[in-house]
């Protein structure tokens, strides 16, 4: 194959994207608290039942720690994909703030923020309990 034909074939191909919707990413591990924003004269209103704890491996736990599921973060689009929050959608504003979206993709007013310093790995995960009682 002549070099000019090979060059034409390479340049004619459309660009390839890794994922539709943005780069695959994860949230910072740890506790996220949710609130409705305040005004110039009132404090934000905490919504304790809406919070979550992000765990390693793209999973989350509910505030009481009794259940959880998984999530997917593509670009700025955060979607809980399983568990009790399945289907909840958010728009990431920063590494520590997400805004909840309704079923039409409009902001609901609820915002969730990362509490404390961001951490990675398993340092934020609960301690494992061995079944043989050795820990």
BELGI-V243782 format. One record per pair of residues at least 6 apart in sequence whose C-alpha atoms are under 7 Angstrom apart, sorted by sequence separation. I is the first residue (numbers start at 1). J is the second residue. If there is no record, write none. Layout:
[[I J] [I J]]
//
This chain:
[[38 44] [54 60] [61 67] [62 68] [72 78] [73 79] [80 86] [81 87] [92 98] [101 107] [102 108] [129 135] [37 44] [38 45] [53 60] [54 61] [61 68] [72 79] [80 87] [91 98] [92 99] [100 107] [101 108] [36 44] [37 45] [52 60] [53 61] [60 68] [61 69] [71 79] [72 80] [79 87] [80 88] [90 98] [91 99] [99 107] [100 108] [35 44] [36 45] [52 61] [53 62] [60 69] [71 80] [72 81] [79 88] [80 89] [90 99] [91 100] [100 109] [35 45] [36 46] [52 62] [53 63] [59 69] [60 70] [70 80] [71 81] [79 89] [90 100] [91 101] [100 110] [35 46] [51 62] [52 63] [59 70] [70 81] [78 89] [79 90] [89 100] [90 101] [99 110] [100 111] [34 46] [35 47] [51 63] [58 70] [59 71] [70 82] [78 90] [89 101] [99 111] [34 47] [58 71] [69 82] [70 83] [77 90] [78 91] [98 111] [99 112] [34 48] [49 63] [69 83] [77 91] [78 92] [97 111] [98 112] [33 48] [68 83] [76 91] [77 92] [97 112] [98 113] [34 50] [68 84] [76 92] [97 113] [34 51] [96 113] [97 114] [33 51] [96 114] [32 51] [33 52] [32 52] [31 52] [32 53] [31 53] [30 53] [31 54] [30 54] [29 54] [30 55] [28 54] [29 55] [29 56] [26 58] [26 73] [25 73] [24 73] [25 74] [24 74] [23 74] [24 75] [22 74] [23 75] [21 74] [22 75] [21 75] [56 121] [56 122] [27 95] [55 125] [37 109] [36 109] [36 110] [35 110] [36 111] [34 110] [35 111] [34 111] [35 112] [34 112] [33 112] [34 113] [32 112] [33 113] [32 113] [33 114] [32 114] [33 115] [31 114] [32 115] [31 115] [29 118] [28 118] [29 119] [28 119] [29 120] [28 120] [30 124] [29 124]]
//
